[in-house]
């Protein structure tokens, strides 16, 4: 085993595990399709809004707000499901359903029958799939590599995520000319379906239980109580939730910012997505080699504070080069946040609770992103999207300063092994 491990540089240790390599292949293909989907959906909404003489920021806010209801109702239940069934099979079915929905939307866009009301319905269905896909992906990782190589696995998974989100919008920007937005949507859905194929080569990943299984409601309450009892996770979730609500909506609103303020087209918009994920790739490679990252809870809080400050700087730029540099720094900071919080969640949570805890973490995204997009979108109609995002960055800075004052955040953790 030691000789096998030396085949890879330290930050690639997780690649010594065959199951992780198989999972990673499907993850890259599937998330590239998701990234292309988000890019093309955003631009399709901008086109529909312009055709109807409406605000693109408001339409984007409404689109993502539709996901609130299924996220609130099904998000916690999704975590219970993840902790009860074969996680490999659940991931295949939920990701496959998402890809099929996007394929149908692409066909509608190509035929000219896609409407904003149709897209609202699609947004709700994709949220339902997402409440299963994301926590299942996260809960699977420790079982693929073991605790020792988990930092490498998390770092590499975020590198893969950034690569996918780099390639997806870049391909979307290139293909939107010859194929149109409908053709890009069709390609993105097919990529998500293709990403399920490698998962069939993984062994079943049934949950390791701690005894007798309880009812659905009791399981849900147990997950909530666990997070409440863990002060470190609770405060990290507070800071992360503030980021999702006040700042992360900029990713959903980039098409409107590009169209209304920066005055750039879809190709230049794809460059912004690419730059953000180049930063994420660099951060992921560093994180994958830092085995002691899990000792310092202050790291994600400082990174979140940096995100808030960078957002205020980003929205004041009008030249493409400074915009690309700043959004790359945003990508670095955001990746540090995601990877470090993921490491805390995976290393402190028992396997039989991972689905529920990861689902609650994902619920912050599923609720916070549409709420934040709607909030910033509505505010943008009054003061402009650049000022609205700047205020969101300031709010995040204030929350992070408060969280950083908590003793449990400033105190280094003692790691086993």
N, C-alpha and C positions, 0 to 999 in steps of 0.2 A: 504493500500500500504506500509506504514512504517513497519507494522508487517511482511508483506511478505518479505520485503527487509532484515530484521534481520536474516532470515534463512541462509544467506550467510555471510562469512567473507567479509570485505570491498573490497578486490581486486576481489571478485566474484560477485559484484553488477549486472553486465550485465546479469548474469544467472537468475536473477529474471524475465527476459523477455522471454516469451515462444518462440517468433519468432526468437530471437537470439539463443536460444538453438537448434532449428531446423536447422537454417543456419549453426551453428557451427558443427553439426554432419556431414552434407554434406561436409563442408569445410575440416574436418579432413580426411575423407575417400578419397575425391578427391585429396587432396594435397599429401597424402601418396602414391597414385598411380603415381602422377607426380614425386615425389622424386624417387620412384623405377624406373620410366621410365628414368630419367636423369642418374641415376647410370648405368643402363644396356645399354643405348645408348652409354655412354662414353666408357664402356668396350668393346662393340661391335666394335666401331671405332678403339680401340687399337688392337683388334684381326685382323681386316681387314688390318690395316696399317702394322702389322707385317707380315701378309701373303703376302703382296705386296712389302715388303722391303722398306716401306716409313716411314717418320717421323710421329709418333703419335701426337706430338704437332702441326705439320702443318695440319694434317687431322682434328684434333679437331678445329683448328682455322678456316679452310675452312667451316666446318660443321656449325658452329655458325654464320659465316659471311653471309651465304646464307639468314639468316633471316633479313638482313639489308634492302633489297629492299621492301619486304612487310611491314616491320615496318615503314619505312620512308613514303611510299605511303599511308598506311592504318591506321597507328597509330593515327594521329590526327582525321581522319574521324571516327574512332572507338569511340572516345570520344563524337563526335556529336551524333552518334547512341545511345550511352548509355544515353544521355540526352533527347532522344526522344521517347523511347519505354519502355514497361514494363520490368524493370530490372531483375525481377525473371525469366521471360520467356527467355530473352536473355542469362542469365547465364546457364540455362538448355540446350539450344541449342548449345552454343559455347563450354561448357565443354563436352557435349556429343559428339560433332564432334571431339574434341581432343582425347577422349578415343577411338573412333572408328578407327581413323588413327593409333594409337599406336597398337591396336589389329591387324590390317592388317600388320604392320611392324613385330610384333611378329610371325605371321604365316609365313611370308617370311623368317625370321631368322631360324625358326624351320625347314622349308623345304630346307634350304641351298641356297635360291635364293636371299638373301639380299646382295646388293652391296653398295659400297660407293656412287655411283650416286643415287641410290634409297634413301639412307639416306639423301642426300642433298635435294631431293624433299620433303621428309617427314618433314625435318627441316623447310622448307619454309611454308608448310601447318600448322604446329604447331604454327609458329609465327603468322599466320593470326588468328588462334583461340585465341591465347594469347592476342592479342591487344583488344579483347572483354572481355575475362574472367577476367583479372586482374583489369582493371578499374571498371568493373561492380561489382565485389566483394567489392572493396573499397567504391564505391559510395552507396552501399546498407547499410553499417553498421550504419550510423547515424539515418536512418529511423527505424531501428530495436530496438534501445535502448533510443534514445533521447540524448540531449547534455550532461546532467548531468552524465550519465553512460558511455559516449563515451570513456574516458580514460580506464575504466575497459574493455570495449568491444575490444578496440584496443590492449591492453596488452594481453588479453586472446586469441585474434585471432593470435597474434604472438607466444604465447605459443603453441597454437594448430599447427601453421605452423612448429615450431621447433620440436614438437612431431612427426608430420607427416614426416618431413625430417630426423628425427632420426630413426623412424620405417621403412620407405621406403628403404633406403640403407642397413639397418641391415637385413631386410628380403631378399633384393636382394642378399647380401653376403651369406646368409644361403641357399637360393634357387637356386643360380646359379650352384651349384654342381649337385644336382639331376635333375634340370629342364633345365639347360643350359640357355644361355643369351636370347634365343628366348622365352623360357617358362616364364622367368621373365618379359619380355616385354609384353607378353600376359596377365599376371596377373596384370601388372600395368595399362594396358588399361581398363581391366574389372573393376578395382577399381575406375577409373575415371568415368566410366559409372554408377557404383553403387552410387557414390557420388552425382549424380543428383537427385536420388530418394527422399531424404528428402525435396528438394527444392519445390517439388510439393505440399507440405503441408503449404507453405507460402502463404499469401494473395498476390494479384497482387501489384506490387511496381511501379506504374506509377509516372512519374516525376512531381514534384511540380513546375509549371511554374510561371514566373513573368509577364506574359502578352502574347501578340501576338507572335506566333512562327515565326522565321526568316528562310531564306533559309540556305542550308547546308554550303555554303561558308561563309556567314555572321556569322553563328553560330561558325564556326571554327575560324574566325578572332576575334570574341568576346572573345573566350577562351584565345587566344594568348595575346590579349590586357589586359585581366584581370591579367594574370600572370606577364606581363611586368609592370603593374601598382603597383604590390605588391612587394616592395623592399625586404621584408623579405623572401617571397617564392622564389623570383628570385635568391637571393644569396644562399639560402639553396639548390636550384636545381643545382646551379653551383658547390657547394662542393660535392653534391651527384653524379653529373655527372662525376666529376673527379675520384671519388672512383670506379664507375662502369667501367670507361674506363681503369684506370691504375692498379686496384687491384682486383676487384671482379671476373675478369677472372680466378683467381686461382681456383675457384670452378669448372669451366669447364675443366681446365687443370690438375686437381688433378690426373686423371688416367695416364696422361703422366708423371707427376712428380713422382707418385708412381712407375711406370714401369721403367723409365729411370734413376732416381736419387736416390730415396729411396730404390729401389729394393725390393718392397713388392708386394704381390698379391692382388686379389680382396677382400678377406676377411679382410685383414689389411686396405685396402682402405675404406671399409665400416666402420671400426672403426673410421677413421678420420672424415667421415661424421657424425657419431654418436656423437663424442666429440664436434664437432662444434655446433650441435643442442642442446646438453645438456647445453652448455653455453647460447644458445638462450632461452631455457626454463626458466632458472634461471633469466635472464634479463627480460623476459616477465612478470613473476610473480611480480617482483618488480615494473615494469612500471605500471601494472594494478592497483596498490595501490597508485600511485602518482598523485593525482588530480591536483596538481599545476605544473606538468611537463611542460605544455604548456606555462608557463611564461618565460622560459629561452631558447631563440633561440641558445645560445652558446653551449648548451648541445650536439646537434647532430654534431656540428663542431668539438668540442673537441673529441667526440667519433670517428669521421672520422680520425682525426689526429692520434689517438691511433691505429686505424686499419693500417695506413701506417707504423707506427713504429713496430707493431707486425709482419707485413708481412716480414720486413727485418730480424727479429729474426727467424721467422718460417722456412724460406728457408735455413737457415744455420744449422739446426738441422738434425741429421741422426738417432737418437735413437727414438724409438716409443713412449716412455713415455713423453719426453719433447715435441714431436710433438703433442701429444694428449692434453697436458696442454695448449700449446700456441694456438692451433686451437680452444679450448674451450673459451679462452679469446677473440679470434677473433669473435666467435659467440656472446659473450656478447656485445661487442662493436657494431657489426653490427646490433644487435637487438635494441639497444638503438637508433641508427641512424634511422632505419626504423620506429619504433614506434613513436618517437618524431616528425619526419617529417610528418608522417601520421596524427598525432594529430593536427599539425599546419594546414595542408591542410583541414582536415574535419571541424575544428572549425572556419576557416576564410572564407570558400567558400560557397556561397549560393547553395541550392540543385540543382537549374536549371543549375549550372555551374560545379557541382562536377564531372560529367562524363568527361568533357573536361579537367579539371585541373588534375584529376587522370590519364587521358589518356596521358597527356603531361609528367607527372611524370613517368608513365610506359614506355613512349617512350624513356626516358633516359636509361632505362634498355634494351629495345628491340634494340636500336641502339648501346648503349655503350658496352653491353656485347659481342655481336659478333665482334664489332670493336676492343674492348680490347683483346678479345681472339685471333683474327687474328694478331693484333699488337704484343702481347706478344709471340704468337706462332712463328711468323716470326723472332722476336728478339731472341727467344730461339734457333732457328736453328744456329744462329751465335755465341752466347755467353753462351748458356745453359739456361735451363728454370729457374733454381734457381737465377741466376744473373739477368735475365729479370724481374722476379717478384720483386726482391729487388729494381731495378730501378723504377718500378711502384710504390712501396711503398714510395720511396723518392719523386717522383713527387706529390703524393697525399699530403704528409706533406707540401710541398711548397705551393700548392693551398690552403690548409686549413689555413695556417698562413695568407695568403692574405685575405681570406674571414673573418677570425676572427677579422681582423683590421677594418671591416666596422661597423660604429656606430649602425646600425639597428640590427646587430647580437649581439652586447654586451649589448644592452638596454633591460631590462626585459619588457615583455608585461603586460598590464592590462587586467585581465580576468573578464568576466561578471559572475555573479552568485556566 
